[in-house]
Amino acid sequence: MPKPLLEPFRIGDLLLPNRFVMAPLTRQRAAKGLVTNEIHAEYYSQRATAGLIISEASQISPKGQGYPNTPGIYSMEQIEGWKLVTDAVHAKGGRIFCQMWHVGRHSHPLLQLDGGLPVGPSAVAETGHVTTPEGKKNPVIPHALTKAEIEQTIEDYRKAARNAIEAGFDGVEIHGANGYLIEQFLNDSSNLRTDEYGGSIANKALFGLQVTAAVVAEIGAERTGIRLSPSGTNFGVRNNNPVETYAYFIEQLNDFNLAYIHLIEPFPHTIEGMDQYLKSPTQHFRPWIKTSLITSAGYNFKTAEAAVVEGFADLVAFGKDFISNPDLVLRYAQNERLNAYNTETFYGGDHRGFTDYPFINEA
């Protein structure tokens, strides 16, 4: 039987040996200084048979942190820690991009080095809870970014992209999804600004486009991807016109000739009762996207094959299955059963649930 996910594919300057992408997966195991170390090198190198690995989200600055023990990409110590990872992945023949992250308002004074407020487009609190070193906390009202602070944040993205290349990454993925800062600017409920960064769709898209322009200018379009969730509703972000918003945003992104655009499919319950949201952004926006398209969220081998064969996507990102199956590509190739994952070890902890899932020959 043909195995469509084993076909090679080129993104940017990289020839990928297959269509598997390891999705960015927050694991909350960074060491002191929010630095990755040898256990991260083992974890990622175990999964180097993926066509492309996208690292766990890494904050571009201390202000960008939204969870305990997530790695950064803004200090020299963090660069050196990530070098352990990229060297290990490349030694196994793999390819790895760094996902660059700023959570915006999804933070808390307990996660801020100065104990100050998190930042966002506007002084509007999110819904739900924030995970802090002291457990779950109610969200706080963020500080609305000034224009000078917006310029500094864009500069932080640029520096983080340069740091990622210095750390040995093959490229970067700008995190523009999941209710974090770029998506907060794109949405009506979180962006109430009346200046050039708010109001119209073009204004709300400006911040994300300026971030992309800065990163592309620094490291090149062939090394730059972006992740979006056009039907995303995380942490209370809501959009009155999501289809029009993302149609405009994607049209503008096309001008950069990025390595790829990565779209997240919504889970049905997250958009239930909200008819303005697309049930399948990947299928809808495929004709709009002029570069490579990665799709993610909820795929199994059968549905991933269909997405590739029917042309809705070029590559498919797997998350939980890559956590529990370091040899996921081989299991697909050999029609082997998958290891079950343990959700209790997803976040924080040690090697258990991180580097100890068995390979086929160990099962």
C-alpha positions as CSV (number, residue, x, y, z in Angstrom):
1,M,0.0,0.0,0.0
2,P,1.3,3.5,-0.8
3,K,2.4,5.6,2.2
4,P,1.7,9.3,1.2
5,L,3.1,10.6,4.5
6,L,6.5,9.1,3.6
7,E,6.9,11.2,0.5
8,P,9.7,13.9,0.7
9,F,8.8,17.6,0.5
10,R,10.8,20.8,0.3
11,I,10.1,23.9,2.5
12,G,12.4,26.8,2.1
13,D,15.9,25.5,1.7
14,L,15.2,22.2,3.5
15,L,14.3,18.9,1.8
16,L,12.2,17.0,4.3
17,P,12.3,13.2,4.0
18,N,8.6,12.8,4.9
19,R,5.4,14.8,5.6
20,F,5.4,14.3,9.4
21,V,5.8,17.4,11.5
22,M,6.3,17.2,15.3
23,A,4.0,19.9,16.6
24,P,5.2,22.5,19.1
25,L,4.5,21.0,22.5
26,T,4.8,22.8,25.8
27,R,6.4,20.4,28.4
28,Q,7.5,22.8,31.2
29,R,10.8,21.1,32.0
30,A,13.2,24.0,31.5
31,A,16.0,24.3,34.1
32,K,17.1,27.3,36.1
33,G,17.3,30.4,33.9
34,L,14.6,28.7,31.7
35,V,17.4,26.8,29.9
36,T,17.1,23.5,28.0
37,N,19.7,20.8,28.8
38,E,20.7,17.2,28.1
39,I,17.3,15.7,28.8
40,H,15.8,18.0,26.2
41,A,18.5,17.0,23.7
42,E,17.6,13.4,24.3
43,Y,13.8,14.0,24.0
44,Y,14.1,15.9,20.7
45,S,16.8,13.7,19.1
46,Q,14.6,10.6,19.9
47,R,12.1,12.2,17.5
48,A,14.5,13.3,14.8
49,T,12.9,11.0,12.1
50,A,10.1,13.5,11.8
51,G,10.3,15.5,8.6
52,L,10.4,18.6,10.7
53,I,10.5,19.2,14.4
54,I,9.0,22.5,15.7
55,S,10.3,23.1,19.2
56,E,8.1,23.8,22.2
57,A,7.2,27.4,22.4
58,S,10.1,29.6,23.7
59,Q,9.4,33.1,25.0
60,I,11.2,35.9,23.2
61,S,11.6,38.0,26.4
62,P,10.9,37.7,30.2
63,K,7.6,39.6,29.6
64,G,6.5,36.9,27.2
65,Q,6.4,34.1,29.7
66,G,3.0,32.6,30.6
67,Y,3.7,29.3,32.3
68,P,6.3,28.0,34.8
69,N,9.5,26.4,33.5
70,T,9.0,27.1,29.8
71,P,12.3,27.8,27.9
72,G,13.4,31.1,26.6
73,I,15.4,32.2,23.5
74,Y,16.6,35.6,24.8
75,S,19.7,34.9,26.9
76,M,23.1,33.6,26.2
77,E,22.5,30.7,28.6
78,Q,19.4,29.8,26.7
79,I,21.2,29.9,23.4
80,E,23.8,27.5,24.7
81,G,21.1,25.2,26.1
82,W,19.3,25.1,22.8
83,K,22.6,24.3,21.0
84,L,22.6,21.0,22.9
85,V,19.3,20.2,21.4
86,T,19.9,21.3,17.8
87,D,23.3,19.5,17.8
88,A,21.7,16.3,19.0
89,V,18.8,16.5,16.4
90,H,21.2,17.3,13.5
91,A,23.5,14.4,14.6
92,K,20.5,12.1,14.0
93,G,19.8,13.7,10.6
94,G,16.9,15.8,11.8
95,R,15.7,19.3,11.1
96,I,14.3,21.6,13.8
97,F,12.6,25.1,13.9
98,C,12.2,27.2,17.1
99,Q,8.7,28.3,17.9
100,M,9.0,31.9,19.1
101,W,6.4,32.9,21.7
102,H,5.0,35.9,23.5
103,V,1.9,35.1,25.5
104,G,0.7,38.7,26.0
105,R,-2.0,39.0,28.5
106,H,-2.0,35.2,29.3
107,S,0.4,35.7,32.2
108,H,0.5,36.8,35.8
109,P,2.6,38.9,38.1
110,L,3.9,35.7,39.6
111,L,5.4,34.8,36.3
112,Q,6.9,38.2,35.6
113,L,10.5,38.9,36.7
114,D,9.6,42.3,38.0
115,G,6.3,41.2,39.5
116,G,4.5,43.6,37.2
117,L,1.5,43.2,35.0
118,P,1.5,41.1,31.8
119,V,0.9,43.1,28.6
120,G,-1.6,43.0,25.9
121,P,-3.1,45.1,23.1
122,S,-5.7,46.6,25.5
123,A,-6.4,46.6,29.2
124,V,-8.9,43.7,29.0
125,A,-8.5,40.5,31.1
126,E,-8.8,37.1,29.5
127,T,-11.2,34.4,30.7
128,G,-10.3,31.2,32.5
129,H,-7.2,30.7,34.6
130,V,-3.4,31.2,34.4
131,T,-1.0,28.6,35.5
132,T,1.6,30.1,38.0
133,P,4.2,28.7,40.3
134,E,1.6,28.9,43.0
135,G,-1.1,27.0,41.1
136,K,-4.0,28.3,39.0
137,K,-4.9,31.9,39.4
138,N,-7.5,34.2,38.1
139,P,-6.3,36.4,35.2
140,V,-5.4,40.0,35.8
141,I,-6.1,43.0,33.7
142,P,-3.0,43.5,31.5
143,H,-1.1,46.7,30.8
144,A,-2.0,48.0,27.4
145,L,1.2,48.2,25.3
146,T,2.3,51.7,24.3
147,K,3.6,52.3,20.8
148,A,7.1,52.4,22.1
149,E,6.5,49.1,23.9
150,I,5.1,47.6,20.7
151,E,8.3,48.6,18.9
152,Q,10.4,47.0,21.6
153,T,8.4,43.8,21.4
154,I,8.9,43.6,17.6
155,E,12.6,44.1,18.3
156,D,12.5,41.3,20.8
157,Y,11.1,39.0,18.1
158,R,13.9,40.0,15.7
159,K,16.6,39.4,18.3
160,A,15.0,36.0,19.3
161,A,15.1,35.0,15.6
162,R,18.8,35.8,15.4
163,N,19.4,33.9,18.7
164,A,17.6,30.9,17.3
165,I,19.8,30.7,14.3
166,E,22.9,31.2,16.5
167,A,21.6,28.3,18.6
168,G,21.6,26.1,15.5
169,F,17.9,26.0,14.6
170,D,17.2,25.6,10.9
171,G,14.5,28.3,11.2
172,V,11.8,29.7,13.3
173,E,8.0,29.5,13.6
174,I,6.3,32.7,14.8
175,H,3.6,31.7,17.2
176,G,0.5,33.7,16.1
177,A,-2.1,31.3,17.5
178,N,-3.8,29.9,20.6
179,G,-4.9,33.2,22.2
180,Y,-1.4,34.6,22.6
181,L,-0.1,38.1,21.8
182,I,-0.3,38.2,18.0
183,E,-3.8,36.6,18.1
184,Q,-4.8,39.0,20.8
185,F,-4.1,41.9,18.4
186,L,-6.2,40.1,15.7
187,N,-9.3,39.7,17.8
188,D,-12.1,42.1,18.6
189,S,-12.6,41.1,22.3
190,S,-8.9,41.6,23.2
191,N,-8.0,44.5,21.0
192,L,-10.0,47.7,21.7
193,R,-7.3,50.1,20.5
194,T,-8.2,53.2,18.5
195,D,-4.8,53.9,17.0
196,E,-3.2,52.2,14.0
197,Y,-3.1,48.9,15.7
198,G,-6.9,48.6,16.3
199,G,-10.3,49.1,14.7
200,S,-10.1,47.9,11.1
201,I,-9.0,44.4,10.1
202,A,-5.9,45.9,8.5
203,N,-5.0,47.8,11.7
204,K,-5.5,44.7,13.9
205,A,-3.2,42.7,11.5
206,L,-0.5,45.3,11.6
207,F,1.4,44.0,14.7
208,G,1.6,40.5,13.4
209,L,2.8,41.7,10.0
210,Q,5.4,43.9,11.5
211,V,6.7,41.0,13.6
212,T,6.9,38.9,10.5
213,A,8.7,41.6,8.5
214,A,11.3,42.0,11.2
215,V,12.0,38.3,11.5
216,V,12.2,37.9,7.7
217,A,14.5,40.8,7.4
218,E,16.7,39.3,10.1
219,I,17.0,35.6,9.1
220,G,15.3,35.3,5.7
221,A,11.9,34.2,4.5
222,E,13.1,30.7,3.7
223,R,13.8,30.2,7.5
224,T,10.5,31.7,8.7
225,G,7.1,30.1,9.2
226,I,4.1,31.2,11.2
227,R,1.4,29.3,13.1
228,L,-2.2,30.6,13.1
229,S,-5.6,29.5,14.5
230,P,-8.2,31.2,12.4
231,S,-11.0,29.5,14.4
232,G,-9.3,29.9,17.7
233,T,-11.1,30.9,20.9
234,N,-8.5,30.2,23.5
235,F,-8.6,32.3,26.7
236,G,-11.7,34.2,25.6
237,V,-10.5,35.7,22.3
238,R,-13.4,36.3,20.0
239,N,-13.6,37.6,16.5
240,N,-16.7,39.0,14.8
241,N,-15.3,38.5,11.4
242,P,-12.7,35.7,11.6
243,V,-12.9,34.6,8.0
244,E,-12.4,38.1,6.6
245,T,-9.7,38.8,9.2
246,Y,-7.6,35.8,8.3
247,A,-8.2,36.1,4.6
248,Y,-6.6,39.6,4.8
249,F,-3.8,38.4,7.1
250,I,-2.9,35.5,4.9
251,E,-3.0,37.6,1.8
252,Q,-0.5,40.0,3.4
253,L,1.7,37.1,4.6
254,N,1.9,35.7,1.0
255,D,4.0,38.8,0.1
256,F,6.8,37.5,2.4
257,N,7.1,34.1,0.6
258,L,7.5,32.3,3.9
259,A,8.8,28.8,4.3
260,Y,5.3,27.8,5.4
261,I,2.0,28.7,7.1
262,H,0.8,26.4,9.8
263,L,-3.0,26.3,10.5
264,I,-4.6,24.8,13.6
265,E,-8.0,23.0,13.1
266,P,-10.5,23.8,15.8
267,F,-12.1,21.2,18.1
268,P,-15.8,21.2,17.5
269,H,-16.8,22.1,21.0
270,T,-14.7,25.3,21.0
271,I,-16.8,26.9,18.2
272,E,-20.1,25.3,19.0
273,G,-22.8,27.9,18.6
274,M,-20.5,30.4,16.9
275,D,-21.4,30.2,13.2
276,Q,-18.8,32.8,12.1
277,Y,-16.0,30.4,12.7
278,L,-14.8,27.9,10.0
279,K,-15.0,24.2,10.9
280,S,-12.0,23.6,8.7
281,P,-9.7,26.6,8.2
282,T,-7.2,24.4,6.4
283,Q,-9.6,23.4,3.6
284,H,-11.0,27.0,3.3
285,F,-7.7,28.8,3.2
286,R,-5.7,26.3,1.1
287,P,-6.5,28.2,-2.2
288,W,-5.4,31.5,-0.5
289,I,-2.0,30.2,0.7
290,K,0.8,30.5,-1.9
291,T,3.4,28.7,0.2
292,S,3.7,25.4,1.9
293,L,0.8,24.5,4.3
294,I,1.1,22.6,7.5
295,T,-2.2,21.5,9.2
296,S,-2.5,20.3,12.8
297,A,-4.8,19.3,15.6
298,G,-6.7,16.0,15.9
299,Y,-5.2,14.1,13.0
300,N,-4.6,10.4,12.8
301,F,-2.8,8.5,10.1
302,K,-5.9,8.1,8.0
303,T,-7.1,11.7,8.1
304,A,-3.5,13.0,7.7
305,E,-3.2,10.9,4.5
306,A,-6.4,12.3,3.2
307,A,-5.3,15.9,3.8
308,V,-2.1,15.3,1.8
309,V,-3.6,13.2,-1.0
310,E,-6.6,15.6,-1.5
311,G,-4.3,18.6,-1.5
312,F,-5.6,20.4,1.6
313,A,-2.1,20.4,3.2
314,D,1.5,19.6,2.3
315,L,2.5,18.4,5.8
316,V,0.6,17.3,8.9
317,A,1.7,18.1,12.5
318,F,1.2,15.5,15.2
319,G,1.4,16.4,18.9
320,K,0.3,13.9,21.6
321,D,1.2,10.9,19.3
322,F,4.8,12.2,19.0
323,I,5.0,12.6,22.8
324,S,4.3,8.9,23.3
325,N,5.9,7.6,20.1
326,P,9.4,8.8,19.5
327,D,9.5,6.5,16.4
328,L,6.1,7.6,15.1
329,V,7.3,7.7,11.5
330,L,8.5,4.1,11.7
331,R,5.3,3.0,13.3
332,Y,3.4,4.5,10.4
333,A,5.7,2.9,7.9
334,Q,5.4,-0.6,9.5
335,N,1.7,-0.4,10.5
336,E,2.7,-0.8,14.1
337,R,0.4,0.0,17.1
338,L,1.0,3.3,18.9
339,N,2.0,3.7,22.5
340,A,-0.8,5.4,24.6
341,Y,0.2,8.7,26.1
342,N,-0.1,9.7,29.8
343,T,-1.6,13.1,30.2
344,E,-0.5,13.3,33.8
345,T,3.2,13.6,32.7
346,F,2.6,16.1,29.9
347,Y,3.7,19.2,31.9
348,G,6.6,19.4,34.3
349,G,8.4,16.6,36.0
350,D,11.5,14.6,35.0
351,H,12.3,12.0,32.4
352,R,9.1,10.0,33.1
353,G,6.6,10.7,30.3
354,F,9.4,12.6,28.5
355,T,12.2,10.4,27.3
356,D,11.1,6.9,28.5
357,Y,8.4,6.0,26.0
358,P,9.5,2.8,24.2
359,F,10.6,2.4,20.6
360,I,9.3,-0.5,18.6
361,N,12.3,-2.7,19.3
362,E,11.9,-2.0,23.1
363,A,8.2,-2.6,23.4
